[in-house]
Amino acid sequence: MSVQCYKAAGRQFAPYLGKPGQTAVNYAEIAKLIGPEVSSTMGAGVVTYRRLTVSWCLPFDEVLVILAGNMRVTSAGVTHGAGPGDVLFFPKETPLDYEVDEEVTLFYVKYPVDRTAAVPDL
């Protein structure tokens, strides 16, 4: 395997959360960059969330780096506000609530790559 560069201009986003045609609210799209076809250990990509509140309990460790916009993440009664440049770490099986008032774009890394989370209904 050699070094790979994933250019922003080449990202292809696909719907992730929400209903087709309803992209202004309760919506997310994802550009999966690194998956099992590239790495046997970790996954990574970029996600944009728009005006939503969603609950998760992820079956993997995850790191988020906020690229643009703002969000709040609440777990165990503690809320963390995060904006551009901020980094969040979630140990696996941690109950989380995401809140996005407008729009946030983030880079995520997850470990292990072969675990997936159920996508909540919005």
C-alpha positions in Angstrom: 0.0 0.0 0.0 1.3 3.5 -0.8 0.4 6.9 0.4 -3.0 8.2 -0.8 -4.3 11.7 -1.1 -8.0 12.4 -1.0 -8.6 15.8 -2.7 -11.5 17.8 -1.5 -12.6 18.5 -5.0 -12.9 14.8 -5.7 -15.2 13.9 -2.7 -18.5 12.3 -3.6 -21.1 12.6 -1.0 -24.1 10.3 -0.7 -27.2 10.6 1.5 -26.6 9.2 5.0 -29.5 10.4 7.3 -32.9 11.8 6.4 -35.2 11.5 3.5 -34.3 12.0 -0.2 -35.4 15.4 -1.3 -35.4 16.8 2.2 -31.9 18.2 2.5 -32.5 21.4 4.4 -33.3 19.8 7.8 -32.7 16.5 9.6 -30.2 15.5 6.9 -26.7 14.2 6.6 -24.5 13.2 3.7 -21.3 11.2 3.8 -18.1 10.8 1.7 -16.5 7.6 2.8 -12.8 7.8 2.1 -11.1 4.9 3.9 -12.8 1.6 4.3 -11.9 -2.1 4.4 -10.7 -2.0 0.8 -8.0 0.5 1.8 -7.2 -0.4 5.5 -7.7 -3.5 7.5 -7.9 -1.5 10.8 -9.5 1.9 10.5 -12.1 3.8 8.5 -12.4 7.5 7.8 -14.4 10.0 5.8 -16.2 13.4 5.8 -19.8 14.0 7.0 -22.0 17.1 6.7 -25.0 17.3 9.2 -27.8 19.8 8.6 -30.2 21.0 11.3 -30.7 17.8 13.3 -30.6 16.2 16.7 -29.8 12.5 16.7 -28.9 9.9 19.3 -26.1 7.3 18.7 -24.4 4.5 20.6 -21.5 3.6 18.3 -20.0 0.1 18.3 -16.5 1.5 17.6 -14.1 4.1 18.8 -14.4 7.4 16.9 -12.5 10.6 16.5 -14.2 13.7 15.0 -12.4 16.8 13.8 -14.7 19.7 13.1 -13.9 21.3 9.7 -16.7 23.9 9.4 -19.7 24.9 11.5 -20.6 24.0 15.0 -22.3 21.2 16.9 -23.0 20.0 20.4 -22.4 16.5 21.7 -24.0 15.4 25.0 -23.1 12.2 26.9 -23.7 11.3 30.5 -25.3 14.7 31.1 -22.3 16.7 29.9 -22.5 18.8 26.7 -19.4 19.7 24.6 -19.7 22.5 22.1 -17.3 22.0 19.2 -16.3 24.2 16.3 -13.7 24.4 13.6 -10.4 22.8 14.6 -11.9 21.1 17.7 -11.4 17.3 18.2 -13.9 14.9 19.9 -13.2 11.4 20.9 -15.9 8.8 21.6 -15.1 5.4 23.2 -17.1 2.6 21.7 -20.6 1.9 23.2 -20.9 5.5 24.6 -24.4 6.9 24.3 -24.3 10.3 22.5 -26.6 13.0 21.3 -25.6 15.2 18.4 -27.2 18.6 18.0 -26.6 20.8 14.9 -28.5 24.1 14.7 -27.4 25.0 11.2 -24.7 22.9 9.4 -21.4 21.2 10.5 -18.9 19.4 8.4 -16.5 17.0 10.1 -13.8 14.5 9.4 -14.2 11.2 11.2 -11.9 8.3 11.9 -13.2 5.0 13.4 -11.7 1.8 14.7 -12.1 -0.9 13.8 -13.1 -0.5 10.2 -15.3 -3.5 10.0 -17.9 -2.3 12.5 -20.9 -0.2 11.4 -23.5 1.7 13.4 -27.3 1.4 12.8 -28.5 4.6 11.1 -31.2 6.2 13.2 -34.6 7.2 11.7 -35.2 10.9 11.7 
